[in-house]
Amino acid sequence: MELSKPKVLVYGSINIDDFYVVPHIVRSGETISSTSHSVSAGGKGANQSVALGRAGANVYHAGKIGKDGEWVRTIMEKAGVDTKYIMVSEKEVTGRAIIQLSEESHDNSIVLFPGTNKTVTLEEARHVLNKFEEGDWIVMQNEMSSGGEIMRAAKERGMTICFNPSPMTAKLPKEYPLHLVDYLLINEIEAQGLHSFLTSGNDADSISSSTHITPAQCFPVLEKAYEQISGIIITLGSDGLVARFRINEEDEKMKEFRMGVIKGDVVNTTGAGDSFTGYFVANLVRNQVQGKRFSEEQLQAALHEASHAASLAVGKEGAMDAIPIKDDVDLAIKTKPKQD
């Protein structure tokens, strides 16, 4: 009898995104005009759920919205996400994100209003986690309340934890039990911030990033601090990514992987990271064998598929709307050269 594939629970934020296209990211004291404005569904958690759904994973989303966010739930369901664990608040409003998109650089700047995302409690989460078991996955970010407690409760149930610590805050390394994380997905600035925290004796009141700290310097510090971790991925923007994974339990060193960026048109980078996370996890879950670590070939394939998904996402407007479907990712993999 064929074993059922693991379930993936995304416990995370759901936002309503206000997009403003501007000549450049607004500077302090400056007033500029936006050339266009649009409203769409978003939130890092919701985006990652949609990416997992479009990648074909058996994905469930847990979180909280206000009555004003019901239409976001509908969009997520159409993408293949099971939304029965999303709660609706009678009093609070759904989280908001004000996003500036620069016509000059194609970068973005984001202001978050947490709304219902910051009213999630551990008690509520336990009711959801009771529906999951050892071998299932949980994907988390830092855009909702009780995140550290939920992470501990998920590990108690034997779930595999994938964590994207964004937005990075000074309190994050103390609030989240990062030693319980299985797969850590971070960008270069977040890696530098964790390096700063860990090398300061874990008592820093703020997290600073330094361009003088390279990924090569970050990896040994992170690996020593989080000895049980299975994989660390550091994304490098236009320079691709570098990652290290534990292939075998007896290996003293983690295996390093490098991948260049998949070339393509850049319209908007907002949904790239969430597309990458969703497709990376979906690929691993698709090939998971209970009790066994992933092989080098499987990990390389997951990075490759996720990179193609991110490349397609940056070529479209929006965040959630830009997340590609799997057929398009498969076609891109066939028609574009492999980037190693």
N, C-alpha and C positions, 0 to 999 in steps of 0.2 A: 504494500500500500504506500502511495506517495505521501510524504509528510507535507503538511501545509506550510507555506512560507511564513516567516515571522511577520508580525504586525509592527507597524511603525506609528508611534504616537508623537505628534508634534505638540508640545505644550508651550504655547507662546502667544505673542501679541497679534492682535487684529486691529488694523487702523483704517481710517478713511484718509486718503492722501490728497492733498491739495498741491498740484504742480504749477509752478510759475516758470516760464521760460524767460530768462533775463540775459542782457548782453554779457554780463559777468556776475559772479557772486558778489552780493552787496557788501560794501565795506562799512566799517564803523562810521556812523554819522552821515552816511550817504543815502539819498533817496533816488531810486531809479524806477523806470516803468517796465512792466512785464509785457512781452509781445503776445503772450497767450496764457490761458489758464484752463486747467482741466481738473476734474475730480475723479478718482479711481480707488479701487480696493487695494489695500496694502497691509503693511506690518510685516516685520521680518518673519515671524512665526507663520502667518497666513501665506506669505510668499513661498516659504519653504514647503509648506503643505501642498500648495498648488504644484510646485515643481515635482514633488514626490508623486502626486496624483497623475500628472502628465507623463511622468516617467514610468508609470505602470505599477507603482508600489501599492500595497494594501495599507493605506494611510488614514489615520484618524487625527482630528484636530481637537484639542481641548484649550479652552480659554474663556474669555468673557467679552460680550459686546453690550451696547445699549440698544434700545429699540430703533435708534437711528442707523444701526449697522446690520439690520436683517438682510438687506440686499447684498452685503458682502458675503454672508453665509451662502446665499444662492449661487453666487459666482464660484465659490469654492466647491460646492456640490457638483456643479457642471464640469469642474476640472477633475472629478473623481475622488474628492475628499469626503470621508464620512464625518459629518459635523454634529452627530448626536451628543457629543460631550461639550459643545459650546453652550455656555449659560448666557441668559439674557437678563440684564439688570433693569429693574423698573425705574430706577432713580438716576443712575450715572449715564454719561454719554460715552460712546465709543471713542477710543484713542484717535488722535489726529496727528498727521505729519505734514508740516509745511516744507515743501521741497523746491529749492531753486535749482534750475538746470541752466548751466552756462552755455550760451551760444559760442563763446570764445574758446573755451577749453573742453566742453562736453562733460565737465565734472559736475558734481552736485553738492549741495549743502542742505542739511536737514535739521529742522526744529521739531521736537516731539512733545506732544501733550499726551500723557499716559492714559487718562480717562479710565475706562473699566479695566484696562490691563494691570493697573496697580491696585485692584481690589480682589485679586485672586488669593484664596487662602489655602493653607495646607490641608485643612479638613475637606474642602471641596476637591482638592487634587487626589486625596486618598480614595475617594469614591470612584474616581476615574481609574487610578492605577490598579485597583482591585480587579479590573477587567483584563489586565495584561499579566504576562508571566515571564519566567526565565527564557531568554532567547529572543524576546521581543526587543525592539529598539525604542529609545526616546531621543528626540531632537529638541534642543533647547537653545535659547538666546537670553540676552539680558534686557528684555523690554517689559517684564512683568514682575509683580510682587511674589514673594515666597519662593523664588527660584532655587535658592540653595537648599531649602527644606524639601522641596519637591525632588530635587536631584538625589538627595539622600534616600528618600522614600522609594524612588525608582530603583536605585541600586540594591536596596533591601529585597526587592522583588526579582533581582537577578537580570535586570534589563541592561542592554548595551547602550551606553550614553555617548551621544555625539553633541558636542557643545561648540557653539559659535558665540564667543564672549563679546557681543556687540550690542549696544555701545559699551566700550571699555570705560569703566569708572574707577576711581580710587578705592572704593569699597569692595569692588567685585572679587578680588583674590581672597578677601576675608569672609565674604558672604557665601561664596560658592566653594564646595569641597572639591577642588580641581583634581585632587589625587584620586577621585572616583571616576573621572572622565576616561572613556576609552578612545575616542577620536576627537582631537582638538583642532578646529578649523579657524585660523586666525590670519589677519593680514600683517604686513611687515611692521606697521606702527603698533598694533596690539602685541606683537611678539616682543618688540622693544620695551613696551610698557611692563609686560610680565617679567622680562629680564631685569628691569630696573627694580621692580618690587622684590623679586627673589634675592637679588644681590645686595639689597639694602637691609637684610636681616628680617624681612617680612613685617617691618613695623613702620613702613613709609605711610605718610598721611596723604600723599598724592602719587600719581603714576606719571612719570615723564618718559618720553620716547626720545632717543638720540639717533640721528642718522649715522653716527659713528659705530653703532652696534649692528653687526651683520647677522643674517640668519645663521651662519656658521657658528657665531658666538652664542646665539640664543639657544640652539638645540641642546648642547650639553647641560646648560643650566636647567632647562625645562625637563629634560629626561631624568636628571638627578632628583629634581623636586617631585616629579610625578612618575615614580618608578614603575608603576603598573600600567602605564598608558600603552595603548596598542598602536597609535599613530598620531603624528602631528603634521599638519599641512600649513605652510606659510605661503600665502598668495602674495605676488610681487607686482601686481598691476600689469603694465605693459611688458614686464620681464617674465611673465608666466608664474611658475610656482616651484618651490622646493619642499619635499616632504620626507619624512622618515617613518618607517613602519617596523614593527616587531614581527618578523616572519616566524621564528621558532622561539619557544620559551627559553631554550638553553643558550640562545645567542646573546653575547655580551653587548654587542653593538646593534643598533637598529639600521635597517637597510635604507639607503638614501635614494630618492627618486627626484629627477628634475624634468620639467616640461616647459617648453616655450609657449608663448601665447598663440592661440589660433587666430590667424590674421582675418580681418573682416572690417566692414564699415562700423564706425562708432557713432551712434546717435545719442545714447544715454546709458550711463553705467549703473543706474540705480538698482536694477534687478539682477546684475551679474552674479554677485556673491551668493544670493539665495538660490539662483538657478544651479550654480555649481554644487552647493550643499545638497539640494534635493536630489540631483542626478547622481552624485557620488554615493549617497546612502542607498538610493534605490538600486544602483548597480550591485553594491555589496550584498544587500538583502536578497537580491535575485539569485545570487550565486552562493549564498551561505549554506554551509554544512555544519550542523550542530556539533559543537565540541572541537571543531578544527579551525585553525587560523587560516587567513586568506593567503594565497600564494603570491609570489611576485607578479605573475602574469595577471592574476585577478585584480590586484591593486593597481597595476599599470592600466588595465582596461577601464577601471572605475575612474581614475584620474583623467584618462583620455576622453571618456564620454562626458564627464562633468565639464571639462574644458571646452568641448564643442558646444555644450548647452549654454555656457556662459558667453561664448563668442556670438551665438545667435541672439542672445538676450540683449546685448549691447547694441545690436543693429536695429532695435525697434524703440518706439516711444513707450513710456510708462514703466512700471515695475512688474506688477502681476500680469498685466496684459502682454508684456514682452517675453514671458517665460515660454520657451518653445515646447511643442508636443514631441513625443518620442520619434514619430516617423520622420520629422524634420531633422532631428539630431542624428538618427541613423543614416539619413541621406547625406548629411554633412560629413559624417565619418567616412563614408564611401568615396566622396568626391574631393575631399580636401586632404593634403598630405599630412602624415603623422608628424607631430611636433614633439621631439624628445629633448 
